[in-house]
Amino acid sequence: MTVRYNRLWKKLIDNNMKKTDLIRTCNLSSNVIARLGKNEYVSMETIEKICQYFKCNIEDIMEVELEKDE
């Protein structure tokens, strides 16, 4: 399974925000931002904080792609 946070980065651009703004407004660590930048898994608590700030649903900031069976 692959996780992508491209929608989050687009949302930041649309809201004229930087990653440092996200750290400050959502009370996130720089390690969490690094994990998001590498499309790695983060806690649901982190996802919830971001969604609450933007008043959006999970699918508005991330997408999950299932691996295709070969």
C-alpha positions in Angstrom: 0.0 0.0 0.0 1.3 3.4 -0.9 0.4 6.7 0.9 0.7 10.0 -0.9 0.3 13.5 0.6 0.3 15.5 -2.6 -3.1 16.8 -1.9 -1.8 18.3 1.4 1.0 20.1 -0.4 -1.5 21.5 -2.9 -3.7 22.7 -0.1 -0.8 24.5 1.5 0.0 26.2 -1.9 -3.7 27.1 -2.3 -3.8 28.6 1.2 -0.4 30.4 0.6 1.2 28.5 3.5 4.6 27.0 4.0 5.5 23.8 5.9 6.7 25.9 8.8 3.2 27.4 9.0 1.7 24.0 9.2 4.1 23.0 12.0 3.1 26.1 14.0 -0.7 26.1 13.4 -1.2 22.3 13.9 1.5 21.9 16.6 3.4 19.3 14.6 7.1 18.4 14.9 9.6 18.8 12.0 10.0 15.0 12.1 6.3 14.6 11.2 6.7 17.1 8.3 9.7 15.1 7.1 7.7 11.9 7.2 4.9 13.5 5.2 7.4 14.8 2.7 8.7 11.2 2.2 5.1 9.9 1.9 5.6 7.8 5.0 3.0 6.8 7.5 2.1 9.2 10.3 -0.3 8.8 13.2 -4.1 9.3 12.8 -3.7 12.0 15.5 -1.5 14.0 13.0 -4.0 13.5 10.2 -6.8 14.6 12.5 -5.0 17.8 13.5 -4.4 18.7 9.9 -8.0 17.9 8.9 -9.4 20.0 11.8 -7.3 22.9 10.9 -8.3 22.9 7.2 -11.9 21.7 8.0 -11.6 19.0 5.5 -11.8 15.2 5.2 -8.9 12.8 5.1 -9.2 12.2 1.3 -8.7 16.0 0.9 -5.1 15.8 2.2 -4.0 12.2 1.3 -4.6 9.3 -0.9 -3.9 5.6 -0.4 -3.1 3.3 -3.4 -3.4 -0.4 -3.0 -0.7 -2.6 -4.5 -1.8 -4.5 -7.6 -1.5 -8.2 -7.5 0.9 -9.6 -10.0 
